[in-house]
Amino acid sequence: MKHLEKTNDSIMLILKGFLNMKPKDSIILILKGMAIGIGNAIPGVSGGTIAVVTKIFDRLIGAIVPDIKKLIKNLPFLLPVGIGMAAGIFLTALLLDHLFENYYVPTQLFFMGLIIGSVPTVYRECKKGGGRIRPINLIPFFIGAGAMIFLLFAGEGKALFSEGNALSARDIILYFIMGIIGAAAMIIPGISGSMIMKIFGAYDTIISSVANFDIPVLICFGIGAIVGLFAAVKLIDIVLKKYRQGTYCLILGLIAGSLAHIYPDEFRFNTQGIIGIILLFVGMAVPYLTELPAKLKKEE
């Protein structure tokens, strides 16, 4: 009877949360989740940074906790965001090969613009609650930038996984580890999980598995992602509460260092190059336009 009562209470709590949420708010959360999912699927672009830009990062960190009651209470928020992220990752997996094969330079420059445009938002987060940036917090900034530059010179690794359809025990472990890395990086602004997986030689395999619904691979990767998500969220939550300014300075350094990963070496002043420059500025404007409605509402 007690279990039945708890189940009924949980269902009522979920229903109450969904009933209190306006359809417009759910649609906005789905769209924000899609933006985060797209960012997570693109090497060099941080889904965590997009979560900061769309102003749901802190709420997302607070909602993902290893507590069933709190998770149930946060479902009206987490479900739309999760649906949007899944849709964004899947759509990106389908389109990414085509875009990079045919429009590599414009696509990369657009993503570069998105990252540059996110810098003012993260800089404001650095100063929030602490006023001026303390000199000591320049250290994590340079550590973050240096780490990303190191990864650039580390180069991409060779393929890690066995060829063929059958999964070996080694593949299962590696997909699980890649899931942990991908999920942890997904919620850390400035770090691109896709880029790190590309360095390890796992990115193409994962994207192909998503696009082709390779269930065994997705299960291994998904379990690792769940483990990584909860472990990283708890750590980030603690760090942000105790060392907010230093953490965001580190994030700012990671973002600054990631620009070198995005810049396309194939850039030329031809048609695609000119389109790419235009898209660079379009990308820079996107974070500002995302924040504009909130700014106008605040001024009113």
N, C-alpha and C positions, 0 to 999 in steps of 0.2 A: 504493500500500500504506500509506504514512504517513497519508494522508487517511482511509483505512478504519480504521486503528488508532485515530486520534483520534476518529472517529465512535463506534467501539465503546467507547472510554474514556468518552466523554461520556454515552452511553446507560447504561453501568454506573454512572456517578456519579449520574445522575438516579434510576435504580432503587434504588440504595443509599440515597439520601436519602429516597425515598418509603417504602421498607421500614422505615427507622428511625423514621418518624413514625407515631404512634398515630392510629387513625381519629378518636378523640375530639379530638385536637389539630387535625386537619384541619377538623373540623366547627366548632370554636371559631374558627379562622381565617376560615372562610367567613362565619360570622355577624358577625365583626368587620369583614370586608370589606364585607358588606352594609350595616352601620351607616355605614361611611365613604362608600359609594356613595350611600346615601340622603342623607347630609349634603351631598355634592357636588352633588346635584340640586336642593337647596332653597336659594333665595336667602336670604342672611343667615346660613346655617349653614355652618361650615367643616368639610370632610372631614378636613383636617389636625388640627383641634382634636379631632375624634372619634378620630383615630389616636393622639393623645397620651393621651386619656382611656382608651382601650382598651389602652394600653401597647404598641403595636407601631410607634410613630412612628420611634424611633431605629433599630429593626431594619429598617424599610421603607427608610429613607434609606440605610442601609448595604448593603442588598441590591440596590438599583437603581443599577447602575454600568455604564459603557460598556466592559465587559470580558466577553467571551463565556464564558470559563471560570467566572468568578464568578457570572454570571447563571445558568448551567446548575446550578452548585452550590446556588444559592438558589431554584431552581424549586420544590422541595417546600414552601417558604414562600410564594413569590410567586404560584404557581398557585391555591391555595385562596383567598388574599386577592383575587386578580384576578377569579376566578369570582364571589366574593361581591360585589365592587364592581360588576361588570357586571349582576348580578341586581338589586342594590339600585337602581342608576340606572334600569334598565328598568322595574322595578315602580313606582318613584316617578314616572317619566314617565307611566305609565298612570293612576296614582291622583291625581296632584297637581292636575290640573284640577278633578276632582270635589271634592276636599277644600277647595281654596281657594274654589270657587264656592259650596259649601253650608255649610262649617264654617271659614270664613276665620279668625275671631277665636280659636276654641279651638286651631286648628292653629298659628297664629303664636305664641300664648302658650306652647304646649308646647315649640316650638323655642326660645323665649326662655328657658324654664326650663332646657333642656339647656345653653345657653350659660352661664347664671349658675352652674349646677352644676359646670361645668368649670373655673371660676376657681380654686378651691383647688388643683386638680391642677397647673395651670400655675404658680401661685404657688410651690408646692413645688419645681417644676422650676427656677424662678428662683433659689431659695436653694440648690439642690443643688450641692455642690462649692465654693460660694463663701460659705457662711454668710449673714451679713446682706447685704441688697441695698445695694450701694454707691450713694451719691448721684448719681454720674455716670450710672448706668444708669436714673435717672428720666427722663433726656432721651429715650432711645428709647421709653419708655413713653408720654410725652406726644406724641411724633411719631406713634406708632401710633394713639393715640386721636384725635389731630387729623386724621390722614389719613382715617379712617373718617367723621368728622363732615363733612369736606370733601366726600367722596363723597356723603353724604346730601343736602347742599345743591346738589350738581352736577345732581341730577335724572336721570331716565331719558332716554336718547337716543331718537331716532326710529328706525324700522326701517332697518337698514343694507342689507338684501338685496332683490334684485329680486323682484317678484311673478311667479308662474307656476312651472312645473315645470323649465324649462331653467336651468342654471347658467351665469351669465356669468363671464368671466375675473375680474372684480371680486369676485364671490361666492366663487369658489374661493380667492382670496387671503385674503378676509375670514374664511372658515371655517377656513382654515389658521391665521391669526392668533388667532382665538378658541380654537382647539385648544391653541395654545401658552399662552395666558393661563389657560384652564381647567385645564390639567394642572399648570402652575406653581403656581396658587393652591390646587389640590387637596392639595398636600403641604406648604403653608405654614399652620401652625395660626393661626387667627384671621382668615384671609382667606377670604371666600366667593367662589369663582370664578363661581358662578351669579349672585350679586348684581352682580358687576362686568359680567358678560355682559348682565344685565338693564339696567344703566345704559347700555351700548352699544346696547341694542335688539336683541340677538341671542338672548336667553334663550328666548323663546317659540318661535322658529324651531328652535333646537337640540333643545328638549324634544319638539316635534312630530315632528322627524326621527327621534329615538330611538324614540318610541312607534309610529311608522308604518314603521320600517325603511327610511328613505330612504337607500339605499346610496351614491349619489354624494356626498351631503352628509356621511354618516358617514365615508367614506373621506378626504375633505378634512380634516374635523375630526380624525379619528383620527391622520393623519400629523402634523398640527400638535401634537397631544397627546403623541405619542411624542418629538418634538423638544423640546417644553417640559418634559417629565418628566425627561429625562436632563440637560438644561441646568440646571434648577432644583435637582435633587437634588445635583449636584456642588457648586453654590454654597452651598446650605444646609449641606451636610456640612462644608465648610471653615469657614463662619461659626460653626457650633455648636462646633466644636473650639477655635476661637480666642477667640470672644466669646460663650460659652454664656449667662452671666447677662444680658448686654445684649440678646442675641437673644430670650430668653424674656421679658424686660421689654417689648420691642417687641411680642411676641406678645400679652402681657397687655393692652397698650394697644389693640391691634387688636380684641381680644375685647370690651373695655370699650366701645370706640367703636361696635362692631357692634350693640349692644343697641338703639340708636336706630333702626336699620334694621328691626328685627324688630317693635317695638311696633306693634300695629294701631291706627290712628287711628279705626277704626270701633268700638272697644270701647265697650260700654254695659253697665250692670248689668241685663241681661236673662238669659234662659236660657243662651244661648251664652256670654255674658260670665262667668256663674258657673261653667259647665263649663270655660271657658278658665282661670279662676283655679285650679281644682282641677288641671287638666292642667299649669299652670305649676309647681306644687309637685311633681307627678309627674315632670316633666322635670328639675327640680332634683335629685331623688333618684336619677335614673338613673345619672349618673356615679359617685355614691357606692356604689350597689349593684353597679356594674360592678367597682369596686375592692375590694369587701368580701371576696370569696373569697380574693384574694391576701393581704389583711391578716390574715384568720383563719389562713391557712396559715403566714404569717410568725410569728404569735404562738405557734403550736404548736411 
